[in-house]
């Protein structure tokens, strides 16, 4: 388990990524140029990526200064899609919700934006042949409104159980909220009632499905990754969903970035041991998901599912991201000397 550290927390009042992006620009940390120390990490990431088109996606998103961007609430919706025998993707194309059917009901990973539940999430479930009333659990990758926004609807209407870590329940419901939190633009988003508390070392089970939560603080204090089996034409594959990805580093203090790289290292240890080979993202804007969804449509008999990247490439992907984040840390620290 990772040690508790001081970390940067994005305020819980952020309602959507368009609003977030404005806040990010107002509070942005000035970006510094590369230096010999940062280029060591950039070169290490470039060497890991090589000529692999899948691995070059995260390299080109994270390593060049200013290339990364936040996800957008106004991004197009996904076409509801079956990725594996027991895994589906729905919702916004840049803030994606995953559906895992089990013998006890449906498990959702994240629930998207509050204003997209009735217009997008529910119709997407129905288009795939699922009854929204069968959503038994919603597990949150982290406690920001673009991930928990739809949870209250399911909780109130269908009695769905909602789970996140104790730290991110405190992010959603701060122990000492601002005095003006309910006024005007400071009014909090629709929040689910505090319910299930998830933690590393406590597997989550629903029917035949077991999900292993991994603590990855950095983006929020209680961000989680989820490792779970999926069925690929009957064959078991191990999927990993890193639910607390930092997209734009320029709003995260250096200590927060350092904690994030430690979280990635911790996650890599677990992902190696559990042999994660399927790559998934709840903000799929840096991992080639659109291209892979396109390939999925034209997949021929005998061809491998494009979301199966293999354990070696999966570990390389997150090592590349770590090296790029370390490059940003080096830019700041050398420039401040």
C-alpha distance (Angstrom), angle and dihedral (degrees) to the residues before:
residue distance angle dihedral
X1 . . .
X2 3.80 . .
X3 3.76 117.9 .
X4 3.78 117.4 -110.4
X5 3.80 111.1 -101.2
X6 3.78 139.3 172.6
X7 3.78 107.7 -87.7
X8 3.74 143.3 175.5
X9 3.79 116.3 -105.5
X10 3.79 124.3 -162.4
X11 3.83 105.9 -133.5
X12 3.79 114.3 -96.0
X13 3.79 91.8 -131.2
X14 3.79 94.1 76.0
X15 3.77 104.7 119.0
X16 3.77 103.6 -170.0
X17 3.74 141.6 -12.0
X18 3.80 95.8 -96.7
X19 3.80 87.0 58.6
X20 3.79 90.1 42.0
X21 3.79 92.2 53.1
X22 3.81 90.6 55.2
X23 3.78 90.6 50.3
X24 3.77 91.2 47.3
X25 3.78 92.1 55.4
X26 3.80 92.0 48.2
X27 3.80 92.5 51.2
X28 3.79 99.2 30.8
X29 3.79 118.6 145.6
X30 3.83 109.0 -128.4
X31 3.79 110.1 -104.3
X32 3.78 117.4 -124.3
X33 3.81 128.2 -147.3
X34 3.78 123.7 -104.7
X35 3.79 120.5 -86.5
X36 3.82 133.2 -175.3
X37 3.82 92.2 -84.8
X38 3.81 95.0 49.8
X39 3.80 91.8 45.4
X40 3.81 89.7 58.1
X41 3.82 87.6 64.3
X42 3.81 93.9 41.5
X43 3.81 89.9 51.8
X44 3.82 91.1 47.7
X45 3.81 89.9 52.4
X46 3.80 91.6 46.7
X47 3.79 91.0 51.2
X48 3.83 90.5 51.4
X49 3.80 91.5 49.8
X50 3.78 95.8 46.6
X51 3.80 109.9 161.3
X52 3.81 94.5 -35.5
X53 3.82 106.5 130.1
X54 3.82 91.2 -154.0
X55 3.81 93.4 52.5
X56 3.80 93.8 42.9
X57 3.81 89.4 63.6
X58 3.84 95.6 70.2
X59 3.82 91.0 36.6
X60 3.82 92.4 55.5
X61 3.81 91.4 43.6
X62 3.80 98.8 49.0
X63 3.80 111.1 23.1
X64 3.83 104.8 54.3
X65 3.79 110.9 77.6
X66 3.80 111.1 -102.3
X67 3.81 96.0 3.3
X68 3.83 98.0 113.3
X69 3.79 120.3 85.9
X70 3.79 138.8 -174.0
X71 3.78 121.9 -103.3
X72 3.80 116.9 -100.7
X73 3.78 129.2 -126.7
X74 3.80 88.3 -150.1
X75 3.80 94.4 56.5
X76 3.82 113.2 123.3
X77 3.77 119.0 -87.7
X78 3.76 119.2 -105.4
X79 3.74 121.3 -108.8
X80 3.84 99.7 -114.6
X81 3.77 104.9 -103.3
X82 3.79 141.8 -174.3
X83 3.81 108.1 -133.8
X84 3.81 99.3 173.4
X85 3.80 134.9 1.4
X86 3.81 90.0 -86.0
X87 3.81 103.8 21.3
X88 3.80 129.0 79.6
X89 3.80 134.1 174.1
X90 3.81 124.1 -142.5
X91 3.80 140.5 158.2
X92 3.78 129.9 40.9
X93 3.80 118.1 5.5
X94 3.81 91.8 -129.3
X95 3.81 98.7 35.6
X96 3.77 102.3 40.3
X97 3.80 130.6 -170.6
X98 3.80 120.1 -151.9
X99 3.79 124.8 -148.8
X100 3.81 123.6 -150.4
X101 3.83 114.3 -176.0
X102 3.81 115.2 -151.6
X103 3.79 135.7 173.9
X104 3.82 88.4 -99.4
X105 3.80 96.5 49.4
X106 3.80 139.7 -78.8
X107 3.80 124.4 -36.7
X108 3.81 116.5 -157.1
X109 3.78 123.0 -162.9
X110 3.82 102.6 -147.3
X111 3.79 125.7 -16.7
X112 3.79 105.1 -133.9
X113 3.78 127.5 -138.5
X114 3.79 122.2 -12.3
X115 3.80 92.9 -126.0
X116 3.81 92.9 52.6
X117 3.80 99.7 56.2
X118 3.79 101.3 90.1
X119 3.81 95.2 28.5
X120 3.81 98.1 45.8
X121 3.79 119.3 1.1
X122 3.81 99.1 50.5
X123 3.84 94.5 43.2
X124 3.81 89.8 47.3
X125 3.79 91.2 54.2
X126 3.77 90.3 48.6
X127 3.81 92.5 47.7
X128 3.80 88.5 56.6
X129 3.81 89.8 50.9
X130 3.81 96.7 -104.4
X131 3.79 125.6 134.5
X132 3.85 109.2 -130.3
X133 3.81 87.6 -146.3
X134 3.82 87.2 67.0
X135 3.82 92.8 64.5
X136 3.79 98.2 116.5
X137 3.82 100.3 168.6
X138 3.79 138.9 23.2
X139 3.80 115.1 -166.5
X140 3.80 116.8 -164.7
X141 3.80 123.4 -141.0
X142 3.79 86.6 -155.1
X143 3.77 140.1 -18.8
X144 3.80 104.1 -95.1
X145 3.79 122.9 121.2
X146 3.81 95.0 -113.8
X147 3.82 87.0 63.3
X148 3.81 103.5 35.6
X149 3.82 96.2 33.1
X150 3.81 96.2 103.5
X151 3.79 96.1 39.9
X152 3.78 98.4 87.6
X153 3.81 91.2 56.1
X154 3.81 92.4 55.7
X155 3.79 92.7 40.5
X156 3.81 93.4 51.6
X157 3.80 98.1 38.8
X158 3.81 102.9 36.7
X159 3.80 106.4 16.0
X160 3.81 91.6 -112.4
X161 3.81 114.7 176.8
X162 3.82 114.2 -125.6
X163 3.78 122.9 -155.2
X164 3.78 137.2 -168.0
X165 3.80 135.8 137.1
X166 3.81 124.4 -71.4
X167 3.81 88.8 -112.7
X168 3.79 93.0 54.4
X169 3.79 93.4 44.1
X170 3.82 83.2 58.7
X171 3.80 88.0 49.7
X172 3.81 90.7 52.9
X173 3.83 91.2 42.4
X174 3.82 106.5 28.0
X175 3.81 113.5 -153.8
X176 3.84 89.1 -134.1
X177 3.82 106.5 29.8
X178 3.82 120.6 -172.5
X179 3.78 113.7 -87.0
X180 3.81 91.2 -121.9
X181 3.80 96.3 45.4
X182 3.80 94.7 120.6
X183 3.77 96.8 48.1
X184 3.79 124.0 102.9
X185 3.79 114.1 -59.3
X186 3.80 89.6 3.3
X187 3.81 92.2 66.5
X188 3.80 108.6 121.2
X189 3.81 120.7 -116.4
X190 3.79 121.1 -105.9
X191 3.78 102.5 -69.2
X192 3.80 128.1 -163.9
X193 3.78 116.6 -120.4
X194 3.78 111.8 -98.2
X195 3.78 106.2 -89.6
X196 3.81 134.4 141.6
X197 3.79 117.7 25.8
X198 3.80 113.0 -146.6
X199 3.79 123.9 -160.9
X200 3.76 140.4 171.0
X201 3.78 110.5 -96.0
X202 3.80 91.8 34.6
X203 3.83 109.4 90.4
X204 3.79 116.0 -148.1
X205 3.81 115.5 -131.2
X206 3.78 133.9 -167.5
X207 3.77 116.2 168.7
X208 3.79 108.7 -52.1
X209 3.83 92.7 -14.8
X210 3.80 122.4 99.4
X211 3.80 119.4 -174.1
X212 3.80 120.5 -167.0
X213 3.83 112.3 -148.2
X214 3.81 117.3 -151.1
X215 3.81 122.2 -163.1
X216 3.81 111.2 -123.0
X217 3.84 106.8 166.6
X218 3.78 117.9 -178.5
X219 3.79 107.7 84.9
X220 3.80 87.7 48.9
X221 3.82 128.3 -4.6
X222 3.80 92.0 -106.4
X223 3.80 105.2 34.6
X224 3.79 114.7 150.5
X225 3.76 139.4 -157.9
X226 3.80 118.3 -152.4
X227 3.80 125.5 -146.1
X228 3.80 117.3 -169.6
X229 3.80 142.7 148.7
X230 3.79 122.5 -98.1
X231 3.77 128.1 -171.3
X232 3.80 117.7 -120.0
X233 3.82 104.5 -166.7
X234 3.79 87.1 -37.1
X235 3.81 96.4 -43.1
X236 3.80 117.6 114.4
X237 3.79 116.7 -119.6
X238 3.81 126.7 177.8
X239 3.80 115.8 -124.0
X240 3.78 129.3 -163.3
X241 3.80 125.6 -158.4
X242 3.81 114.9 -173.9
X243 3.79 99.9 -154.1
X244 3.80 101.8 -174.5
X245 3.78 104.3 55.6
X246 3.80 118.7 165.0
X247 3.80 107.3 -140.6
X248 3.79 104.8 177.0
X249 3.79 114.5 32.8
X250 3.80 96.7 -168.3
X251 3.83 93.8 86.5
X252 3.80 95.3 47.8
X253 3.83 119.4 88.4
X254 3.78 116.4 -126.3
X255 3.82 93.0 -105.9
X256 3.79 88.9 55.6
X257 3.82 91.1 51.6
X258 3.80 90.6 49.7
X259 3.78 90.9 52.0
X260 3.79 89.2 48.5
X261 3.80 92.7 55.2
X262 3.80 88.7 50.1
X263 3.80 89.1 51.8
X264 3.81 90.7 50.8
X265 3.82 89.9 50.8
X266 3.80 90.4 50.5
X267 3.79 91.7 48.0
X268 3.80 91.8 48.2
X269 3.80 90.1 55.8
X270 3.80 90.9 54.4
X271 3.81 94.7 40.6
X272 3.81 89.9 52.8
X273 3.81 93.0 49.7
X274 3.81 92.7 46.0
X275 3.83 91.9 43.8
X276 3.79 97.0 -127.7
X277 3.82 108.6 -163.3
X278 3.82 104.3 160.8
X279 3.82 116.7 77.6
X280 3.81 120.7 -150.2
X281 3.80 133.7 166.9
X282 3.79 134.2 -168.6
X283 3.84 87.4 -152.5
X284 3.82 97.2 40.5
X285 3.80 98.8 -178.6
X286 3.81 101.1 109.5
X287 3.81 104.4 38.4
X288 3.79 103.9 64.8
X289 3.80 94.8 -104.9
X290 3.84 94.9 147.9
X291 3.81 90.6 54.9
X292 3.79 92.0 45.8
X293 3.79 91.5 50.3
X294 3.78 87.6 52.9
X295 3.80 91.2 52.0
X296 3.80 90.0 48.2
X297 3.81 89.8 61.7
X298 3.80 92.7 56.6
X299 3.80 98.1 36.9
X300 3.78 111.6 142.9
X301 3.77 128.0 -150.2
X302 3.79 109.7 -77.6
X303 3.82 95.2 19.5
X304 3.80 117.6 120.8
X305 3.78 120.8 -110.1
X306 3.85 105.7 -102.1
X307 3.81 91.7 -133.8
X308 3.81 88.6 66.8
X309 3.80 101.6 88.2
X310 3.81 99.4 160.7
X311 3.79 128.2 -114.2
X312 3.81 95.1 -90.0
X313 3.81 94.1 54.0
X314 3.80 91.6 41.5
X315 3.80 91.3 55.6
X316 3.81 90.8 44.6
X317 3.79 90.4 52.9
X318 3.80 93.6 57.5
X319 3.79 92.0 40.6
X320 3.81 87.9 54.8
X321 3.81 90.9 51.9
X322 3.81 90.0 48.2
X323 3.79 92.3 50.7
X324 3.81 91.0 49.6
X325 3.82 91.0 50.1
X326 3.81 89.7 48.3
X327 3.80 88.2 52.1
X328 3.81 89.1 56.6
X329 3.81 90.4 49.4
X330 3.82 90.0 51.3
X331 3.83 91.6 50.0
X332 3.78 89.8 56.0
X333 3.78 99.3 41.5
X334 3.81 96.7 46.7
X335 3.81 91.7 45.5
X336 3.81 91.2 52.0
X337 3.81 95.1 53.1
